[in-house]
Amino acid sequence: MLESTKELLNNLNITSANASICTGTQWLTSTNTQTKKVYSPVDGAQLGEVIYASEGDYENLILKAQKAAEFWKTVPAPERGSIVRQYGLKLRAHKEDLGKLVSLEMGKSYQEGLGEVQEMIDICDFAVGLSRQLYGLTMHSERPNHRMYEQWHPLGIIGIISAFNFPVAVWAWNSMIAAVCGDVCVWKPSEKTPLTAIACHRLLESVITENKLPEGIFNLVIGDYRIGEQMAKDKRIPMVSATGSTRMGKRVSEVVGARLGSSLLELGGNNAVIISEHANLDNALIAAVFGCVGTAGQRCTSTRRLLIHESIFDTFKNKLVKAYGQLRIGNPLDEKNHVGPLIDGDAVATFTHAVQAVQDEGGEVLIGGEVLSGKGYEGGCYVNPCIATAKNHFEIVQKETFGPIVYLIPYQTLDEAIQLQNDVKQGLSSAIFTDNIQEAERFLSAVGSDCGIANVNIGTSGAEIGGAFGGEKETGGGRESGSDAWKKYMRRQTNTINYGTDLPLAQGIKFDL
């Protein structure tokens, strides 16, 4: 390991072998002996080692979380917001180090790593304001001398299962909102990116200590799918928020639903950008390139399909191929590079399979698709981003390939483009580039995009924390982050108060004794 990497880990208080269970400031000794080495996709170097939690470890952690939940729900929401505010300040102070660790462990560019930590800071700011705005409604009763209103109470324990591609931001989206709502959290990060999760909890320690908070409000448990299965089955966790593949989400939904629990699912995306003949092609090109190759195509909002009007198809295709020829691929900590590595060898194999599959179905690879090796790529998981022509019904096009491959598909009319856009199982993010207001409004109308996110003249990739984030169909239907997504972390209660001297019944029913 390079000395600079050792220094980075020391700055974030990460030792070479870390425990897997944290209840705030206490790092519990696991009863398990199974360890997991953590390697960087940048160069294959070992970054550290973690100990997987056992079922018994999980049980001890949940007991602490239950006890903390009884305390935390009694703390006034603005005070809970103050804790989140202080954590946001810690993130600001360690933004560069944490952003660099995200890049080292996950492989996204340093600028994207910094951007992910900034998302955490932004959601802390949002949550602080939210802590004074957990509003209910007052309603007029049909009965005289009665008042009706609704209020919101904490759920208790929130389970968070996050994916490798946003190893810290998605946890913050859930945990910071849940915290101001009065919930405690149990986080199972991706087994591919455990060190960033440990770093997040190391930064929490001083906030918890300085405020004399009990253990169990913010909890971390590192393990494989078996820990996630325990969380899904656990009746003590009323809501599980899970981010990952559609296959994983279906399993979580099935298990949580069987016990009538609640799940918040953020799953796959097969996102398309419609490029109209009325589009500003320069802007569309920037959005397409970033949407396709940002995070090496490993975002749930990455652009998978470009639906291009036939009159400009060749023009835009040539612009895109030329732009791809200028991409710099390599170490994500070198800010001159545009594209870093895929997360691991399995991701590389999935990418190369997609490149071959689209050709087998009749598509043509226009550029890219190769696995990169040799000088500058030693030990890493680097590929050359791929552009291919295709038809929307191709089997490989209908699937989400978590890598930098994009399919170019021509269309004739806007209604055809919208139909193609919607004709996949996923429904996360979508976009249209057009300067024609009728096209833009039709795309956003009830007969337009069926996705949870629909943009005009910006791409599919990325979202601001002020809006609720999530999608429909096999994307899972969940909503996180802004708007009124906080309601998912609370239970609604309707209250009626009779301040009169008699007892009129609803609907005018008479029940005289």
TAGI-V31602 format. One record per pair of residues at least 12 apart in sequence whose C-alpha atoms are under 6 Angstrom apart, sorted by the first residue. I is the first residue (numbers start at 1). J is the second residue. D is the distance in Angstrom with one decimal. If there is no record, write none. Layout:
BEGIN
I_J_D, I_J_D
END
This chain:
BEGIN
12_199_5.8, 16_48_4.9, 16_49_6.0, 17_49_4.7, 17_50_5.5, 18_50_4.9, 19_51_5.5, 20_51_5.3, 20_52_5.7, 20_53_5.7, 20_221_5.6, 20_222_4.9, 21_220_5.5, 21_221_4.7, 22_219_5.5, 22_220_4.9, 23_215_5.4, 23_216_4.6, 23_219_4.5, 24_215_5.2, 24_216_6.0, 24_218_5.5, 25_205_4.9, 30_53_6.0, 32_54_5.4, 34_51_6.0, 34_52_5.8, 35_50_5.6, 35_51_4.3, 35_52_5.8, 36_49_5.5, 36_50_5.3, 37_49_4.3, 40_104_5.8, 40_105_5.0, 41_107_5.9, 41_343_5.5, 41_344_6.0, 41_380_5.1, 41_381_5.7, 42_107_5.9, 42_331_6.0, 42_380_4.8, 43_378_5.9, 43_379_4.4, 43_380_4.3, 44_379_4.5, 44_380_5.5, 52_222_5.6, 52_223_4.7, 53_222_5.9, 53_223_5.5, 64_216_5.1, 65_216_4.4, 68_216_5.2, 68_217_5.7, 69_156_5.7, 69_184_5.8, 72_182_5.8, 73_182_4.7, 77_131_5.2, 77_180_5.7, 78_131_5.1, 78_132_5.8, 80_180_5.2, 81_128_4.6, 81_131_5.4, 81_180_5.4, 84_124_5.8, 88_121_5.1, 88_124_5.5, 99_113_4.3, 99_114_4.4, 106_343_6.0, 107_340_5.7, 107_341_5.4, 108_295_4.9, 108_340_5.7, 109_332_4.1, 110_332_5.8, 110_333_5.1, 116_169_5.7, 120_169_5.3, 120_172_5.6, 127_177_5.5, 131_180_5.4, 136_150_5.2, 136_151_4.8, 137_149_5.5, 137_150_5.4, 145_499_5.6, 145_500_5.1, 146_497_5.5, 146_498_4.5, 147_496_5.6, 147_497_5.2, 148_495_5.6, 148_496_4.4, 149_494_5.9, 149_495_5.3, 150_493_5.4, 150_494_4.3, 150_495_5.7, 151_492_5.9, 151_493_5.3, 152_490_5.9, 152_491_5.5, 152_492_4.7, 153_490_5.4, 153_491_5.3, 154_181_5.8, 154_182_5.1, 154_183_5.6, 154_490_4.7, 155_490_5.1, 155_491_5.9, 156_183_4.9, 157_183_5.7, 157_184_5.0, 157_185_5.6, 157_237_5.2, 158_185_4.8, 158_237_6.0, 158_239_5.4, 158_240_5.9, 159_185_5.9, 159_186_4.9, 159_240_4.4, 159_241_6.0, 160_187_4.7, 160_240_5.9, 160_241_4.9, 160_242_6.0, 161_188_4.9, 161_189_5.8, 161_242_4.6, 162_189_5.0, 162_190_5.8, 162_243_5.0, 163_190_5.0, 163_243_5.7, 163_244_5.4, 164_190_5.3, 164_193_5.7, 173_481_5.2, 178_489_5.8, 184_217_4.6, 185_218_5.2, 185_219_5.9, 186_219_4.7, 186_220_5.8, 187_220_4.8, 188_221_5.3, 188_222_5.7, 232_252_5.9, 232_255_5.8, 232_256_5.2, 233_255_6.0, 238_261_5.3, 239_262_4.6, 239_263_5.4, 240_263_4.8, 241_263_5.7, 241_264_4.4, 241_265_5.9, 242_265_5.2, 243_266_4.7, 243_267_5.7, 244_267_5.1, 245_267_5.2, 245_268_5.5, 246_267_5.1, 246_268_5.6, 264_478_4.7, 265_476_4.8, 265_478_4.8, 266_475_5.9, 266_476_5.7, 266_478_5.7, 267_475_4.4, 267_476_5.8, 268_300_5.8, 268_475_5.1, 269_300_5.2, 269_426_5.4, 269_428_5.2, 270_304_5.7, 270_400_5.5, 270_426_5.7, 271_303_5.1, 271_304_5.4, 271_429_5.4, 271_430_5.5, 272_303_5.8, 272_304_6.0, 272_305_4.5, 272_306_5.6, 272_421_5.9, 272_430_5.4, 273_306_5.1, 273_430_5.9, 273_431_4.7, 273_432_5.5, 274_307_4.7, 274_432_4.5, 275_308_4.8, 275_432_6.0, 275_433_5.0, 276_309_5.5, 276_433_6.0, 276_434_5.4, 277_309_5.8, 278_434_5.0, 278_435_5.5, 279_433_5.1, 279_434_4.0, 279_435_5.6, 287_459_4.9, 291_303_4.8, 291_461_5.1, 292_404_5.8, 293_404_5.2, 296_339_5.7, 296_403_5.9, 296_404_5.3, 297_403_4.3, 297_404_4.1, 298_402_5.1, 298_403_5.3, 301_429_5.9, 301_460_5.7, 301_461_4.7, 302_461_5.2, 304_406_4.8, 305_406_5.5, 305_407_4.8, 306_408_5.0, 307_409_4.9, 307_410_5.6, 308_410_4.8, 309_410_5.6, 309_411_5.0, 309_412_5.9, 310_410_5.2, 310_411_5.6, 310_412_5.9, 341_381_4.9, 341_382_4.5, 342_381_5.3, 344_381_5.9, 351_403_5.8, 363_389_5.1, 363_390_4.7, 364_388_5.3, 364_389_5.2, 365_387_6.0, 365_388_4.2, 366_387_5.5, 366_388_5.4, 367_386_5.6, 367_387_5.5, 368_384_4.9, 368_385_5.2, 368_386_4.2, 369_384_5.4, 369_385_5.9, 369_386_4.7, 370_383_5.7, 370_384_5.3, 371_383_4.4, 385_404_4.9, 385_405_6.0, 386_405_4.7, 387_405_5.9, 387_406_5.2, 388_407_5.0, 389_407_5.4, 389_408_4.7, 390_407_5.7, 390_408_6.0, 390_409_5.8, 391_409_5.9, 398_424_5.8, 425_474_5.8, 426_473_5.5, 426_474_4.8, 426_475_5.3, 427_451_4.3, 427_471_5.3, 427_472_4.7, 427_473_5.6, 427_475_5.7, 428_451_5.0, 428_452_5.3, 428_471_4.0, 428_475_5.9, 429_451_5.7, 429_453_4.6, 429_460_5.4, 430_454_4.8, 430_460_5.4, 431_454_5.4, 431_455_4.4, 431_456_5.6, 431_459_5.7, 431_460_5.8, 432_456_5.1, 433_456_5.9, 433_457_4.5, 451_471_5.7, 451_472_5.9, 452_470_5.6, 452_471_4.0, 452_472_5.8, 465_481_5.6, 465_482_5.4, 466_482_4.3, 467_482_4.5, 467_483_5.1, 468_480_5.5, 468_481_5.5, 468_482_4.6, 468_483_5.2, 468_485_5.9
END
